[in-house]
Amino acid sequence: MKKILFYTTFLTQGGGIEVVTVRYINKFIENGYKVDLYIDYDMGEENIREKEIDKRVKITYLKSEKISKLIYKLRTLGKEKKIYNIFLYILILVSDFIVWKKEIKKIERENYDATISFFQFLPSYITKVKGPKHMIFLHGSVKQYFEGIRKYFKNSFFNKINRFNYICTVSEEMRVQLKEIFPNLTNKQVTIYNPIDFEIIETKACEKEDLTSDEEKLLNSSYICSVGRLDEGQKDFNTLINAYANLKNENKIDEKLILVGDGPDREKLESLVKKLNLENEIIFLGKKSNPYVWMKNSKAFILSSKYEGLPTVLIEALILDVPSISSNCLTGPVEIFENGKYGELFNIGKIKELKEKILIILNKIEKTKTKDYIEKKFGSGFETLEKVLESGDKR
C-alpha cells in the first residue's frame, strides 16, 4: 500500500485549492492508498472542510489556532498599512522554523512514498525529509506573481521549487510560463488538471433542502452570479459590481447579482454597493457549503479575476452548462474556454467590456452545451497524478 502525505494551507471554506485537496485525498483513499494530511494553519471553528475528508485520514495542524489567527489578522492589516507586513513575515518565518525543526524527523519515521505540497507559497522544509518523492503544485500564474517588487525574489523562489522532484502546474499555460521564467529548472514539470467530481457537483446542484424560504425565493428569481473569495487583490469584484451597476442604470435589466463567498474585502464591497444604491439588487450570500445550486440556476456565471491558476469554479459552471464569462487573466480561463469557444472573455478590469459580454449572454436564445467538452478535456486529473506517483522515477 502506497503511503502519501498531503500538505496544504487551510481547511476553511476557502476556494479552489481547498476543494481540490479534499477531492484528491478522498480519491486516493478510495483507491487503497494510506493518506495523511498536514495543514499549515488551524482556523478553529472555520475548518469546515475537515468534515468532508475521509475519517481514515490523519490530520495534523502545524500552527496553533492562536498563531494561525494572528497571522491571518496581520495579513489583513498589512493590506491597509504595509508596516504590519514586517511583523507578518517575521512571525511566519519564526513559526515555520520552530514547527519544521521537530516535524522533519517525525515525517521520516512514517516512510512515506511521496509528499504533495498543494500550494507554491508553503515553506519547502518538507524537501529535507529523506526518502519520499517530493511534489509541489503551482496554483497561480507564475508570471503575474513576479510583477512589481516580487521580481527581486525570483532566485529565492527558483531555489525553493527546484528542491522538489516534480513541479505540477494546473494548466498548460502555466507550465509554459514556468519554463520561460525558469529555463534552468532541473526537475520534472508536468501539467495535471484539477480533479473534478462530476457526480457530486451535479447532485448538489439539485439540492434545495437546506435553503431558507427567503433563499428559495431568491433562487427562483432571475439573477446572474459569481462565486469566490471576496479579496480584491485577486478577484476584482469591483469591476463586476460596476459593470452590473451600468447594466441596471443604462439597460434596465431585471436580473439581480448574487455573490457567493466571503473574505477580507466584504465590507469595502458592501460599501460600494451602498454607494451605488443597489443594496436590494446585489446580494451578498456569504460562505455556502453548496454554491452549485446557485450556479446552476443563474442566467450567467462571471469570473472577474486579475489572476488565477486553473479556476475550478469556472470549470464547475461549465459542467452545469451555465453560460459563463471570464476575464482573460493569467492563467486558465483562455485554456478552459478554448479562446472563446465555450465562454465569453473580456480584458481584466474593463467595466464596459464586461457589461457588453453580460448582455450578450442574457440575450442569447440557445445555451452552448459544455459538460461533455469539460469531461473530455479535464476529466483525467487524478489518473495523471496517480501515474506520476506510481512511476519509480524521482528525477
C-alpha positions as CSV (number, residue, x, y, z in Angstrom):
1,M,0.0,0.0,0.0
2,K,1.4,3.4,-1.1
3,K,1.6,6.0,1.7
4,I,1.2,9.7,0.8
5,L,1.5,12.9,2.8
6,F,-0.5,15.9,1.6
7,Y,0.5,19.4,2.8
8,T,-1.7,22.4,2.3
9,T,-2.6,25.8,3.8
10,F,-6.2,25.7,5.2
11,L,-9.3,23.5,5.6
12,T,-11.6,26.5,5.7
13,Q,-14.4,27.1,3.1
14,G,-11.7,28.8,1.0
15,G,-11.7,28.3,-2.7
16,G,-10.4,26.0,-5.4
17,I,-7.3,24.8,-3.6
18,E,-9.2,23.5,-0.6
19,V,-11.8,21.8,-2.8
20,V,-9.2,20.1,-5.0
21,T,-7.1,19.0,-2.0
22,V,-10.2,17.2,-0.5
23,R,-11.1,15.6,-3.8
24,Y,-7.6,14.2,-4.3
25,I,-7.3,12.9,-0.7
26,N,-10.7,11.1,-0.8
27,K,-10.0,9.6,-4.2
28,F,-6.6,8.2,-3.1
29,I,-8.3,6.7,0.0
30,E,-10.9,5.1,-2.3
31,N,-8.2,3.6,-4.4
32,G,-6.5,1.9,-1.5
33,Y,-3.7,4.4,-0.5
34,K,-2.8,5.4,3.0
35,V,-3.1,9.2,3.2
36,D,-2.1,11.7,6.0
37,L,-2.7,15.4,5.8
38,Y,-0.6,18.3,7.2
39,I,-2.4,21.7,7.4
40,D,-0.3,24.8,7.9
41,Y,-3.0,26.9,9.7
42,D,-5.6,25.9,12.3
43,M,-8.5,28.3,12.0
44,G,-10.6,26.6,14.7
45,E,-14.3,26.6,14.0
46,E,-13.6,27.7,10.4
47,N,-12.0,24.4,9.5
48,I,-15.3,23.3,7.9
49,R,-13.7,21.2,5.1
50,E,-12.4,18.8,7.7
51,K,-15.8,17.1,7.8
52,E,-15.6,16.4,4.1
53,I,-12.4,14.3,4.4
54,D,-12.5,10.5,4.8
55,K,-12.2,9.5,8.5
56,R,-9.2,7.3,7.8
57,V,-7.1,10.3,7.1
58,K,-4.9,11.5,10.0
59,I,-5.0,15.3,10.1
60,T,-2.2,17.4,11.7
61,Y,-2.4,21.2,12.1
62,L,1.2,22.6,12.2
63,K,0.5,26.0,13.8
64,S,-1.7,26.6,16.8
65,E,-5.1,28.2,16.4
66,K,-3.8,31.3,18.2
67,I,-0.8,31.8,16.0
68,S,-2.8,31.0,12.8
69,K,-5.4,33.6,13.5
70,L,-2.8,36.2,14.5
71,I,-1.1,35.6,11.1
72,Y,-4.4,36.0,9.3
73,K,-5.1,39.2,11.2
74,L,-1.7,40.7,10.3
75,R,-2.2,39.7,6.7
76,T,-5.5,41.6,6.6
77,L,-4.0,44.6,8.4
78,G,-1.0,44.6,6.1
79,K,-3.2,45.4,3.1
80,E,-4.0,48.7,4.7
81,K,-0.7,49.5,6.4
82,K,2.4,47.9,5.0
83,I,4.2,48.2,8.3
84,Y,2.2,45.2,9.6
85,N,3.8,43.0,6.8
86,I,7.1,43.2,8.6
87,F,5.6,41.6,11.7
88,L,3.7,39.2,9.5
89,Y,6.8,37.9,7.7
90,I,8.9,37.6,10.9
91,L,6.1,35.6,12.6
92,I,5.7,33.3,9.6
93,L,9.5,32.7,9.3
94,V,10.0,32.0,13.0
95,S,6.9,29.8,13.4
96,D,7.8,27.8,10.3
97,F,11.3,27.2,11.6
98,I,10.2,26.1,15.0
99,V,7.5,23.8,13.6
100,W,9.6,22.1,11.0
101,K,12.6,21.6,13.2
102,K,10.7,18.9,15.0
103,E,8.5,17.7,12.1
104,I,11.2,16.5,9.7
105,K,12.4,13.5,11.7
106,K,8.8,12.7,12.6
107,I,7.8,12.5,8.9
108,E,10.9,10.4,8.0
109,R,9.8,7.8,10.5
110,E,6.5,7.4,8.7
111,N,8.3,6.2,5.5
112,Y,6.0,8.0,3.0
113,D,6.3,7.1,-0.6
114,A,5.5,10.7,-1.7
115,T,4.7,14.1,-0.3
116,I,2.5,16.5,-2.2
117,S,2.6,20.2,-1.3
118,F,-0.5,21.8,-2.5
119,F,0.5,25.5,-2.8
120,Q,3.6,27.2,-4.1
121,F,3.9,29.5,-1.2
122,L,4.2,26.9,1.5
123,P,7.6,26.5,3.1
124,S,9.9,24.0,1.4
125,Y,11.2,22.4,4.6
126,I,9.4,19.2,3.6
127,T,12.0,18.6,0.9
128,K,14.6,18.0,3.7
129,V,12.7,14.8,4.5
130,K,14.8,11.9,3.1
131,G,13.1,9.0,1.3
132,P,9.8,10.1,-0.4
133,K,9.3,11.6,-3.8
134,H,8.5,15.3,-3.3
135,M,5.9,17.0,-5.5
136,I,4.6,20.6,-5.5
137,F,1.5,22.0,-7.2
138,L,1.5,25.6,-8.5
139,H,-2.0,27.1,-8.3
140,G,-1.4,30.6,-9.6
141,S,0.2,32.5,-12.5
142,V,3.9,32.5,-12.1
143,K,4.3,35.5,-14.4
144,Q,1.8,37.5,-12.6
145,Y,3.3,36.7,-9.2
146,F,6.7,38.2,-10.2
147,E,5.3,41.6,-11.2
148,G,6.3,44.5,-9.0
149,I,8.7,44.1,-6.0
150,R,8.5,40.3,-6.1
151,K,10.7,40.2,-9.2
152,Y,13.6,40.6,-6.9
153,F,12.8,37.3,-5.2
154,K,12.9,35.1,-8.3
155,N,16.2,33.4,-7.4
156,S,14.8,32.5,-3.9
157,F,11.6,31.1,-5.5
158,F,13.7,29.1,-8.1
159,N,15.9,27.6,-5.4
160,K,12.8,26.6,-3.4
161,I,10.8,24.8,-6.1
162,N,13.9,23.3,-7.6
163,R,14.3,21.2,-4.4
164,F,11.1,19.2,-5.4
165,N,11.3,16.2,-7.7
166,Y,8.2,17.2,-9.6
167,I,6.5,20.6,-10.2
168,C,2.9,20.1,-11.2
169,T,1.2,23.0,-12.9
170,V,-2.6,23.0,-13.1
171,S,-2.8,24.4,-16.6
172,E,-0.6,24.1,-19.7
173,E,-0.4,27.8,-20.0
174,M,1.2,27.9,-16.5
175,R,3.7,25.2,-17.4
176,V,4.9,27.2,-20.5
177,Q,5.2,30.3,-18.3
178,L,7.3,28.4,-15.7
179,K,9.6,27.2,-18.4
180,E,10.0,30.7,-19.8
181,I,10.7,32.3,-16.5
182,F,12.9,29.5,-15.1
183,P,14.6,27.7,-18.0
184,N,17.2,26.1,-15.8
185,L,14.9,24.0,-13.6
186,T,16.4,20.6,-13.3
187,N,13.3,18.7,-12.0
188,K,10.3,17.4,-14.0
189,Q,7.4,19.7,-14.8
190,V,4.0,18.2,-15.7
191,T,0.6,19.6,-16.2
192,I,-2.1,17.9,-14.1
193,Y,-5.6,19.3,-14.3
194,N,-7.5,19.6,-11.1
195,P,-9.7,16.5,-10.4
196,I,-13.4,17.0,-11.0
197,D,-16.2,15.1,-9.2
198,F,-18.9,15.4,-11.8
199,E,-21.4,13.3,-9.8
200,I,-21.2,15.4,-6.6
201,I,-21.4,18.7,-8.4
202,E,-24.5,17.7,-10.4
203,T,-26.1,16.1,-7.3
204,K,-25.5,19.2,-5.1
205,A,-26.7,21.5,-7.8
206,C,-30.2,20.0,-7.4
207,E,-30.3,20.0,-3.6
208,K,-32.5,22.7,-2.1
209,E,-33.4,21.2,1.3
210,D,-31.0,23.4,3.3
211,L,-32.3,26.7,1.8
212,T,-34.3,29.1,3.9
213,S,-37.6,30.3,2.5
214,D,-36.0,33.6,1.5
215,E,-33.2,31.9,-0.2
216,E,-35.5,29.6,-2.1
217,K,-37.5,32.7,-3.3
218,L,-34.2,34.3,-4.4
219,L,-33.1,31.1,-6.1
220,N,-36.3,31.1,-8.2
221,S,-35.8,34.8,-9.2
222,S,-33.8,35.9,-12.3
223,Y,-30.1,36.5,-11.5
224,I,-26.5,36.3,-12.6
225,C,-23.9,35.2,-10.1
226,S,-20.2,34.9,-9.1
227,V,-18.6,32.6,-6.6
228,G,-15.3,33.3,-4.9
229,R,-13.3,34.8,-2.0
230,L,-14.0,38.5,-1.5
231,D,-10.4,39.5,-1.9
232,E,-9.8,42.4,-4.3
233,G,-6.1,41.7,-4.6
234,Q,-7.1,38.8,-6.9
235,K,-10.8,38.5,-7.6
236,D,-11.7,42.1,-8.6
237,F,-15.4,42.0,-7.7
238,N,-15.2,45.9,-8.0
239,T,-15.2,45.6,-11.8
240,L,-18.2,43.2,-11.8
241,I,-20.2,45.3,-9.4
242,N,-19.6,48.5,-11.5
243,A,-20.4,46.6,-14.8
244,Y,-23.7,45.4,-13.2
245,A,-24.5,49.0,-12.0
246,N,-24.1,50.2,-15.6
247,L,-26.4,47.4,-16.8
248,K,-29.1,48.4,-14.2
249,N,-28.8,52.1,-15.0
250,E,-28.4,52.1,-18.8
251,N,-30.1,48.8,-19.9
252,K,-32.6,48.4,-17.1
253,I,-32.0,44.7,-16.7
254,D,-34.2,42.8,-14.3
255,E,-31.6,40.3,-13.1
256,K,-30.1,40.6,-9.6
257,L,-26.4,39.9,-9.0
258,I,-25.7,37.3,-6.4
259,L,-22.2,37.0,-4.8
260,V,-21.4,33.7,-3.0
261,G,-18.4,33.8,-0.8
262,D,-16.7,35.8,2.0
263,G,-13.4,37.4,2.6
264,P,-11.4,40.4,3.9
265,D,-12.9,42.9,1.5
266,R,-16.5,42.2,2.0
267,E,-17.1,45.4,4.0
268,K,-15.5,47.5,1.2
269,L,-17.6,45.9,-1.5
270,E,-20.8,46.3,0.6
271,S,-19.9,50.0,1.0
272,L,-19.5,50.3,-2.8
273,V,-22.9,48.6,-3.4
274,K,-24.5,51.0,-0.8
275,K,-22.9,54.0,-2.6
276,L,-24.4,52.8,-5.9
277,N,-27.8,52.4,-4.2
278,L,-28.0,48.8,-5.2
279,E,-28.4,47.0,-1.8
280,N,-31.6,45.3,-3.0
281,E,-30.2,44.2,-6.3
282,I,-26.7,42.9,-5.3
283,I,-26.9,40.2,-2.7
284,F,-24.0,39.0,-0.6
285,L,-24.8,35.4,0.4
286,G,-21.6,34.8,2.3
287,K,-20.0,31.4,2.5
288,K,-22.0,28.5,1.2
289,S,-21.1,24.8,1.5
290,N,-23.1,24.2,-1.6
291,P,-22.6,27.0,-4.2
292,Y,-23.6,24.7,-7.1
293,V,-27.3,25.2,-6.6
294,W,-26.8,29.0,-7.0
295,M,-24.6,28.5,-10.1
296,K,-27.0,26.0,-11.8
297,N,-30.0,28.4,-11.6
298,S,-28.2,31.5,-12.7
299,K,-28.5,33.0,-16.1
300,A,-24.8,33.7,-16.3
301,F,-21.7,32.9,-14.2
302,I,-19.0,35.6,-14.1
303,L,-15.3,35.3,-13.0
304,S,-13.6,38.8,-12.9
305,S,-10.2,37.8,-11.5
306,K,-6.9,39.6,-12.0
307,Y,-5.1,36.3,-12.0
308,E,-5.8,32.6,-11.4
309,G,-4.2,29.2,-11.8
310,L,-6.9,27.0,-13.3
311,P,-10.1,28.4,-11.9
312,T,-12.0,25.3,-10.7
313,V,-15.2,27.3,-10.2
314,L,-15.2,28.2,-13.9
315,I,-14.9,24.5,-14.9
316,E,-17.8,23.7,-12.4
317,A,-20.0,26.3,-14.0
318,L,-19.4,24.7,-17.5
319,I,-20.2,21.2,-16.0
320,L,-23.6,22.6,-15.1
321,D,-24.0,24.1,-18.7
322,V,-24.2,27.6,-17.2
323,P,-23.3,30.3,-19.8
324,S,-20.1,31.8,-18.5
325,I,-17.9,34.9,-18.7
326,S,-14.3,35.4,-17.5
327,S,-11.5,37.9,-17.6
328,N,-8.7,36.8,-19.8
329,C,-6.4,36.7,-16.8
330,L,-3.3,34.5,-16.4
331,T,-3.7,31.6,-16.2
332,G,-6.6,29.2,-17.1
333,P,-9.7,31.0,-18.5
334,V,-8.4,31.2,-22.1
335,E,-7.4,27.5,-21.9
336,I,-10.8,26.5,-20.3
337,F,-12.9,28.5,-22.9
338,E,-10.6,27.4,-25.7
339,N,-10.1,31.1,-26.6
340,G,-13.8,32.0,-26.5
341,K,-15.4,28.9,-28.0
342,Y,-17.0,27.8,-24.7
343,G,-17.5,31.1,-23.0
344,E,-17.1,34.9,-23.3
345,L,-13.8,36.6,-22.4
346,F,-13.1,40.2,-21.5
347,N,-9.9,42.2,-20.7
348,I,-9.1,42.5,-17.0
349,G,-10.7,45.4,-15.2
350,K,-12.6,46.6,-18.3
351,I,-16.1,47.5,-17.0
352,K,-17.7,48.4,-20.3
353,E,-16.4,45.3,-22.0
354,L,-17.7,43.1,-19.2
355,K,-21.1,44.8,-19.4
356,E,-21.3,44.1,-23.1
357,K,-20.4,40.4,-22.5
358,I,-23.1,40.0,-19.9
359,L,-25.7,41.5,-22.3
360,I,-24.6,39.0,-25.0
361,I,-25.2,36.1,-22.6
362,L,-28.6,37.5,-21.4
363,N,-29.8,38.0,-25.0
364,K,-28.7,34.6,-26.2
365,I,-31.6,32.3,-27.1
366,E,-29.7,29.0,-27.1
367,K,-27.2,27.9,-24.5
368,T,-24.0,26.2,-25.5
369,K,-23.8,22.7,-24.0
370,T,-20.4,22.5,-22.3
371,K,-20.5,19.5,-19.9
372,D,-19.3,16.9,-22.4
373,Y,-16.4,19.1,-23.5
374,I,-15.3,19.6,-19.9
375,E,-15.5,15.9,-19.1
376,K,-13.3,15.0,-22.1
377,K,-10.7,17.7,-21.5
378,F,-10.4,17.9,-17.7
379,G,-11.7,14.5,-16.5
380,S,-8.3,12.8,-16.1
381,G,-6.5,14.8,-13.4
382,F,-6.5,12.1,-10.8
383,E,-5.3,9.4,-13.2
384,T,-2.4,11.6,-14.4
385,L,-1.2,12.3,-10.8
386,E,-1.5,8.6,-9.9
387,K,0.7,7.7,-12.9
388,V,3.4,10.1,-11.7
389,L,3.2,8.7,-8.2
390,E,3.4,5.1,-9.4
391,S,6.4,5.8,-11.6
392,G,9.7,4.8,-9.9
393,D,11.5,7.9,-11.3
394,K,12.3,10.6,-8.8
395,R,14.0,12.9,-11.3
